[in-house]
Amino acid sequence: MKQFFIFVLFLILLIAQPLHAVLIKVVATTEDLAAIAREVGSEKVQVQSLARGEQDPHFLEAKPSLILKLSQADLLVEVGLDLESGWLPALKIGARNGKILNGALGNVDASIGIMPIDIPTGPIDRSAGDVHAQGNPHYHLDPENEKQMARNIAEGLKRIDPANASRYDQNLTAFINRLDVSILGWQEKLKPFAGEKIVTYHNSWPYFLKRFGIVSVGHLEPKPGIPPTTAHLMGLVELMKRERVKIIVMEPYFSDQTPKFIAEKTGAKVIVLPPSVSAGSGIKDTLAHFDRLVNTLVEALGGTGPRR
């Protein structure tokens, strides 16, 4: 009998919990977006991501576990600009959660208000590779864009949880202030290397390079998502020698076989830059991510000798 009364008391206390104690379930498509959602939502949210930071976000297997996450979500945050177009629509259909569909209160397109670059001007077909009609979707790699992403997430949280709107606004302001201070530091560190030329594996980095004054003269992929041919690589080798390029940047989810081959031919150094927040790699938030990017690049560029 005593156990019965304890159980009843537990149920009463559970039911009596204030509404604001219920966490908003946020699902983000990438760990970058998840990290910002945690900054803005703080203790009011429970955040999960679909893609891990060490995965290529263009390609994700539509697993039942991901469908389950979406089926329980109150808010879905997407990169947009067609980055997830190959896998997210199928997950949404499987989740059967009307709250997070495009146009619903619980859907956030983090690219709203961002000025895309690399927007194609001609006809687009598969021969052009993995080209995005709305522009390059890797806008999160400009830290200035993280501010607008955070604003978009804050607006989404306020739509579905207006009672805590002031809290989300406070968190947003605090995040932007911390970001502003950090951006000044990152710019100062990379300022001595403005104009340096590099080669990248995939065209993931135009926003980052533009922000910090580094120049990409080519990519190992002849077109986004298209494996390089021997002719393309030989042309790239000649270009790198001519331009005296000493750095090859690659993402962690690509094989390093081709970058090492090019490095042997040119004397360049291969560096791996994580294009995303990645808890599995020890990068747990936005500021730590850009710290890793900037510090790794500064160390690499500083080791190639003085600028020509």
HUMONOR-V383205 format. One record per run of one state. SS is the DSSP state (A for helix, B for strand, O for the rest). FROM is the first residue (numbers start at 1). TO is the last residue. If there is no record, write none. Layout:
BEGIN
ss=SS from=FROM to=TO
ss=SS from=FROM to=TO
END
This chain:
BEGIN
ss=O from=1 to=1
ss=A from=2 to=15
ss=O from=16 to=18
ss=A from=19 to=21
ss=O from=22 to=23
ss=B from=24 to=28
ss=O from=29 to=30
ss=A from=31 to=44
ss=B from=45 to=49
ss=O from=50 to=63
ss=A from=64 to=71
ss=O from=72 to=74
ss=B from=75 to=78
ss=O from=79 to=87
ss=A from=88 to=95
ss=O from=96 to=97
ss=A from=98 to=100
ss=O from=101 to=106
ss=B from=107 to=109
ss=O from=110 to=125
ss=A from=126 to=128
ss=O from=129 to=138
ss=A from=139 to=141
ss=O from=142 to=142
ss=A from=143 to=160
ss=O from=161 to=161
ss=A from=162 to=193
ss=O from=194 to=196
ss=B from=197 to=200
ss=O from=201 to=205
ss=A from=206 to=212
ss=O from=213 to=214
ss=B from=215 to=219
ss=O from=220 to=222
ss=B from=223 to=223
ss=O from=224 to=225
ss=B from=226 to=226
ss=O from=227 to=229
ss=A from=230 to=243
ss=O from=244 to=246
ss=B from=247 to=250
ss=O from=251 to=256
ss=A from=257 to=266
ss=O from=267 to=268
ss=B from=269 to=272
ss=O from=273 to=277
ss=B from=278 to=278
ss=A from=279 to=281
ss=O from=282 to=282
ss=B from=283 to=283
ss=O from=284 to=285
ss=A from=286 to=302
ss=O from=303 to=308
END
